[in-house]
Amino acid sequence: MDRSENSESNTIDKLLKFVQSHINQGQTGKALKLLETIRKKDPSNFLPSFYWGVIQQNESHFKEALKCFEKSISLNPRFFLSWHNKGTVLCALKKYDEAIISFEKASELNPDLAASWDHKGIALYHLGRYDEAIVSYDHALKLEEKNAGIWVNKGNSLRASQRNEEALVCYNQAIELDPKFAAAWAGKATALVELSKYPEAETTFLTAISINSEKDKVWNNFGVLYLKMGQVERALEKIDRSISLNATYADAYSNRAVALEELNHPNDALTAIDKAIELNSKNPKYFVNKSSILGNLQRYTEAIDACDHALKVDTSLKEAWFNKGYFVSKTKEAQRIVDSPHQIFISYATSNMETAYNICNFFEANQIKCWIAPRNINLITSWPGQITRAIRSSKILFLPLSEDSNSSDQVLKEVNLANRFKIPRFSFRMDDVKLSDELMFFLTDRQIYDASEGHLYHHLNKILPDVKTLTR
């Protein structure tokens, strides 16, 4: 490098320091002018694209920021911060799978960057992959044990996994590190609600709000606490405060609907739940809430439609099936559904409901009608009698065999009835479970198929010809 090139390089380094200083001081215009100068002087320098991306990200122009970080990476794929910032932007765009890839690349280039492990955990959390998120947070905490934010994030994933006692440990650790950290107090309060420790939760929410009273989710969760305590008017007050802070918070409108229904204002409740659905039509529980409100208004056909909407999103949602069964029993359709002919009776443990309904959907897609609770239950007649008649009129009993169904008294009764009525039994072993002595009495090895590995539908297709033969 000759003297002129060295001088040019030093000039660019100085300009970049000024850029960083301007960004830190919020002087965006000055920073952008300098970046344009540097780009003209050295088009191959990756840092102008990186800093341009930082400015766009700070101003919430995430799509533009993403282009900048990708440009920076194309010029220098070894700069870990470009990968890290790309991941944070992808998270902001809710592209969590892509964000994880970027954070993993950042961690590969710099394993000691706690922020990348932390943000990877956040992306995993949003995908519902809570156990993996916790592992990622643990990596981050090894690097920054005194980072209260990471402790809160880990607590949130533990709470989402129903591990509330462990979550409390994390929130308390965060509070010890930063007693004024509102998110830690709010997370702790929500975990206490899940553990039914309502008085302590109330005090903790008040502490969180005294630190920061502008968090919509905190007010909403505070309202949920009062709903659980039966203090509905206080709940509504807190939930309305949440909505005043964020008029697009769907959960708050859903909880508002619950409170209004409790206060016997069904039409207002219906307006609130419709708003929640307008804001987020992919949450099946909103439709379940709507079905309950419509049912109380005796608008049963509309209530059934709401249940069907919920089941399109989540076929295993028990509340939707039970609500639908009840509302159908109130209509002229009830007897038609209950009396509809079927070939297969599906017996299952409650924890295997999703698998059971997937089996039902598979057979019915192949024109083999199934009887499955609670869908086919008529709530105005005897449940045990309906089960007995349904098994007696079946040609096959089908059982997804798991640890839970293996120890279920109800499943054992149904298999016993099938044996008494000489109904063939088919069972899919869903996990590595040893058959109980009681079930072994009614099932032979010939009737048990190993479906513990591979896709469920692959195994169902293998036995479909035999099932069709038996159900003719």
N, C-alpha and C positions, 0 to 999 in steps of 0.2 A: 504494500500500500504506500503510494507516494504522499508527500506532504499535503497536497491539495485534497486528496481523498480522505486523509486522516482528519483534516480540518472540517471537511463536509460531514464526516461521521460525528465529530464532536458537536457540531452545530445542531445536528438532528437530535442527539442525546439531550442537549440543553433544551431544545424546543419541546421534546417529549416530557421533560420534567415540568416545564411550564404548563403543558396540557394537563398533566395530573393535578397540579396545583389549582388550575382554573376549575377542573371538574370538582375537586374537593370543596372549593369555595362557591360552587353553584354558578360559576361564570361560563355558561354553556357556549354563548356566542363567541367569546374569545378562544375557547378550546377548539371549536369547530374551525375557525379561521386558521389556527396554527396547524391543525391536522391536515387541512387542505394544502397548506404550504409544504408540509413534510411529504405528503403523497406525491406532489409534483417533483420534489427533489429526489425521492427514493421510492419508486412505485413497487419495489419488491419488499419493502419493509412491512411486516405484518402488524406492528403495533398501532398504526393509525386506524386500521380496520377494527382492531380490538377496542381501542378507546372510543371510537365512533359507536361501537356496539354498546359500551358501558353507558354512554350518554343517552342513546335511544332506550336502553333498558330502564334507566333512572326516570325517564319521562313516560314509561309504560307503553312505548311503541315496540311491542315485543316482536312482531313479524319483521320489522326493519332491523331490530337488534340481532335477530337470528341470522339474517343475511350477512350482517357484519361479522359475527363470530365465525360463520362458515367460511367467509372470505379470509379471515385471519388464520383459520386452520389450514386452508388450502395453501397459504404462503408459508406457514410454519406449523406442521402437525404435531410438533413436540412441545408446544407451549401449553402447559396444563390448564392455565386459567381460561384460555379460550374454550376448552372443553367443559370446564366447570361452569362458566357463565352461559354457555350454550345450553347446558342442562337446566339451569335455573330459568332460562327463558322458555324452554320447552315445558317445564312445570307450569309456568304462568299461562301457557297456551293449552294446558291440560293434556299434553302429549307425553304421558308419564312413561310409557314403554321406551320411547326414544330418549327421554331424559335420563333414564337409568343407564342406557348405553353410554351416554356422554359422561356421566359421573364415574362410571367404571373406567373409562379411558383416562379421565383426570386422575383417578386414584392409581391407575397403572403407571402414569408418568410421575406422580408425586404421592406415594402412599401415606405421607405424613400430613396431608391436607384434611383436617378433621371436617371442614365444611362440606367436602364432597361426599364423605361417608354419611354425614348428617342429612344432606339434601337427597341423597339416594334413598335413605330411610323415609323421607317425606314422600317421595314419588311412590315407593312401595306401599306406604300407608294409604295413599289415595287409590291404589289398585286393590286394596283389601288384602294385601299380602303381609299381614301383620307380623308373623313370625320372622320373615326375612327382614322386615323393617327393623325389628328389635336387634337382630344380629348386626345390621349396619350401624345402628346407634351405638351398640357396644364397641364397635371399632372406633367410632368417633370419640367415645368417652375414654378410651385408652389413651388417646392423643390429647384430649382436653377434658380432663376429669372435672374441672371446676366451671364448665360451661352450663349454666342453668337452663339455657334454651334446649340443649340436647337432652337433658334430663326430662324436661317437659314433653318433648317429642316422643321419647321412649315411653313415658307414662301414658301418653295418648294411645299408642299402639297396644300397650298392655290393657288399657281400659277397653279398647275396641275388641280385644280378645277375651273379654269378661274376666280378666285377671286383675280385679280391682284392688285387692290388697297389695299386690306388687306395684301397681300403678301409684298407690298412695306413698310407697317408699320413695319412688322417683320424684313425685311432686314435693314431698317434704324435703328431699335433698336439694331441689331447686330453690325452695323457699329459704333453706338454711344459707345457700349461696347468695341469694338475692331476695331479701324479705319484701321488697317492693315490686316483685315480678307478678303482675296481675294474672297472667296466663297460668302461672303455677297454682295460685289460689283458686282460680276458676276450674282448672282441671281437677284439683283435689276435691272441690265441692261437688263436681259432677260424679266423681268416683264414690263419694260418700252417699250420694243419692242412690246409686246402683246398689250400694250395700245396705240401703234402708236406714242409714244413720242420719235421719232427717234434721234433728235439732243442730247437730254439729255441721251439717251441710249448710243450713241456713246462716249460721254465724260465718262460715267460710265464704259464702257468696257475698255477704255484706262486706267482708274484708276486701274481696276482689273488686267490688264496685267502688269502695272508698278509694282504691288506688287508681282505677280507671273506670269511669262510668259511661264510656262511649263504645263499649263492645256489645254488639247486637246478640252474639251467641250466648254471652253470659246472662243477659237479661232473659233470653228465651229459656235457657236451662234453669234459671231461677224460677221462672213460671212453671216449668215441668215439676220442680220440687213441690210447689204449692198445690199443683194438681194431684200429686201423689198423697199429699197431706190432707186433701179434701177441702182446701181453702181456695175455692174456685175463683171467687172475685179477686182475691189477691193475685192469683195466677194470671188472670186476664190482664190485670194492671201491668204486670211485669212483661207479659208477652206483647202487649201494645207498645210498651216502651221499646222493645226490641224492633218492632216494625217501624216505629218512628225513626230509628237509627238506620234501618235498611229496609226499604219498601219492596225489595225483591228477594227477601229471605223466605223461601218456601216453607221450611220447617216451622217458622213462627206462625204462618197462616194456618198450617195444619193443626198446630197446638191451640191456636185461637178457636178453630172450629170445635175442637174437643171441649174447650171451656164453655163455649156458647151452648153447645148441646147439653152439657151438664146443667147450665142455668136455664134450660128449657126455652132456648131461642133457636129452634131448628132451622128456620129460614135464613137467619143471619149466619148460622153455622155452615149452611150449604154455600152461601156466598164466599165465606172464608176458605172452605176446602176447594171450591172451584178456582179461587185465586192461587192456591198452592199448586194445583194441577196445571194451571196456565203457566206458572213459573217453572215447574219441573214435572213433566208428564211421564217420566221414567221411574218414579218412585211408586211401587205398587201399593204401599201402605196408605198413601193418600186416597187411592181408589177404595181401599177397604174402609177407611174412615167415611168416605162419601156414601158407601153402601149402607153403613149403619145409620147415617142421618136420614137417607132416603127411606130406609126400612121403618124408622120411627115415624116418618110422615105417611106410612102405608103406601108408598110409591114403589111397590115390590118389583115390577118389571124393570124400572130404572136401576133399582138396587142390584138386581141380578146382572144387568149390563155393567155396572161399576165393578162387580166381582170378576166378571169376565175380562175386563180391562186389566185388573190386577193380575189375573192368572196368565194373561199373555206375556206379562213381564216376568213373572215368577210362578211356574206351575206348581211349586211345592209349598206355596204360602197357605198355611193351615187356616188362618183367620178368614181368608177369602173363600176357601172351600166350605167351612162351617157356616159362614154368613150366607153363601149361595144356597146351601142345603136348607137353611131355615126359610129364606125368602121364597125359594121354589115351593116349599111346603105350604106357603100362603097363597099360591096361585093354582090355576087349573092345570098347569104343567106338571104338578107334583106327581100325580098318579101315573102320568105317561112315562116320566123318567124312572120312577121306582119300578114300574111293571115292565119296562122295556126288556126284551129277551137278551140274554148274555150267554157266552160260552165259558168265560174264565172268571173265577173269583180270585182276586189278588189279596193275599194276606200279608201284612207287614207290621213292623214295629214303627211307632211314630217317628223315630229318628231317621227312618229310611223312607220317609214320605216322598222325597224328590225322586229317588230311584224307582219306587213303586209307580209313581205317575209317569215316569219315562217308559217303564215297561208297558203300562196301560196305553200310552200314546202310540208306542210301536205296534202293538197288536191291533189296535183300532185303525191304524193307518193301513193295516193289512186285512181289513174287513172282518176282524175277529172282535166281537163286542165283549167288554169287560164289566165286571161289577167291582167297584172300589169305594170304600168309605173315605171321607164323608160325602163324596159326590152323589152317590146313589141312595143315601139315607134320607128317608122321609121322617122329619123330626116330630110329626104328630102321631106316629104309631110306634110300637115297641121296637127298640133298637135290637135286643137279643133275638126277637122273633124274625126280624128282617134278615139278620145275619144267617140264621138257621135256614130260612127259605132260600136265600141267595145261594148258599153252598149246595143245598139239596138240588137246586135246578141248574147247577153248573156242570160242565163236562170236564173241567180241570181246575184244580186249585194251584195257584202259582205263588211261591214264597221267595222273596229276596232274603237269603240267610246271612245274618250278621251276628255279632256278639249280642246286640240288643234283642233281635228277634229270637235268638237262641234261648234267651231267659225270659221271654214275654209270656205271661199267663194267657193273655188274649190270643196270641198266635197259636199257642198249644191247644186251646179250646177249638179254634177254627180248623187246625190240622186234624184233631181228633174227630170232629164232625165229618170232615171229608173222608176220613178212613171209615167211619160208621156208615156213610152213604155210598161207600165204594167208589169215590171220586178219585181219579188219578191225581197224584201230587207231583209237581215239578218244583225243584228248588235250585236257586242260583247261589252258590257260595260266594259272597261279596268280599270276604276277607278271610284270613287264616284262622278260622274258628273251628273248634272241636265240637262236634254235635253233642248236645246234652242227652243224657240217658232218656229223658222224657220224649224228646223229639225223635231220637233214634228208634223208639218203639214204633213210630208211625211212618218213618221215612227209611227207604233202603238206599244203598249206595247208587243203585241204578237210577234213582230219582233225583240225585244231587249232581249238579253240574258246576264245575269250577269256573267261575267268572271273575276271579280275583285279579287277573291281569288282562290288559287289553281293553278295548272299548266295549261297553255293554251291548250295543247294537250288533257288534260282530258275533257275540255269543248267542244273542236272540235269533239272528239270521240262521245260525247253525241248527237250531232246534225247531225253526219255523215249520218245515215240512211235517215233522212229527206232530206238532201242535195242530196244524191244519187237518191232519188225518183224524186226530182224536176229537176235534170239534165239529166235524161234519154232521 
